Amino acid sequence: MGIFKTRKNKKFTYTPQHFKNDGEGSPFEMKHKFDDFRKTVGPTGGIKSKFQNAFEELKESPDRSANRRVIIIVAILILIFLFIIEFDLSIFLPNS
């Protein structure tokens, strides 16, 4: 057991006694309905590759208004955080 390694979930190949496989897959398989459309789901290399995949998915998203909304919300949260820690924003303004 490593400190930085995450454990993978166990997978069991349970098939009921009277189940006929028609090529549809197991009815007991638990899967999110959006997993087929995302690249960020599943095992990836590390945190850098997760961020790269998330940004690529954000760029390829057809809904521009949702992307803009997310960026505005993140910017507002960053400004609130800077206000809480009393960061001096005047260093970005030109001296007069």
N, C-alpha and C positions, 0 to 999 in steps of 0.2 A: 504494500500500500504506500503510494507516494503522497506527499503532502499536496502537490499541485495537480494531481491527476483526479479527474472526476470519475465516479463509478458509473458504469453503463447499466441500464435496466436489464433485468433478466427477461428472456423471451422463451416462451414455452410453445411447443407445437402440439397443442391439444386439438384433437379432431373428435367430434362426437361419434357415437357408435352408428347412428343412422343418418349421417350427413353425406349427401352426394355432392361432390365437387363438380360444378358446372363451369369452372374457369372464372368465376366471379370473385374468387378470394374467400377467405374465411369470414363468416358472419360475426365472429368474435373479435375481429381485428379492430382495435381502437385507433382511429385516425382522425385528425382534425380536418375539416372540410376545405381549408385553404392551404394545406400542406403541398398540394400539387402545384400551386402557383408561386410558392416562395422558394428562394434559394437559401434563406437564412435558417431554415429548419433542418435539423439533423446534425450529425457530427461534423465539425469543421476544425481546421488547424489550430487556431488560437484566437486571442482577442483581436489581433490586428486583422485577421482574415474575416472575422465576424463583422467588424466595423466596415471593412471594404465591401463586403456583400450587402450590408445594410444600405450604404451610400449608393451602390449600384442599383439596388432595388428602388431607392428613393428617386434616382434620376430617371429610371425607366417607367415610373408610375405615370399612367395617363391622366391622373387627376391633379392638375397643377394647383387648383385652389386649396386642396387638402395639404399639399406640400408647403405652400406659402403659409397656411395657417399654422402648421407645425413649426416652421422657422420663426414665425412671429411669437408664438408661445414660448419657445426656447429662449428667444432674445429677452422677452419680458421677465422670465424666471431668472436669467443671468443678471439683469439689472436689479431685480429685487434682492438677489443674493449679495451683489456688490453694495447695495444700500445697507443691508443688515450688518455686513462686516465693516461698514463705514469706510469704504474705499473712496479715495479722493479722485473724482473724475476730471478735475481741473487740469491734470497733467496732460490731457489730450487737447486742451484748448490752447491757441497761440497766446503768447504773452503780450499784453498790451500796456 
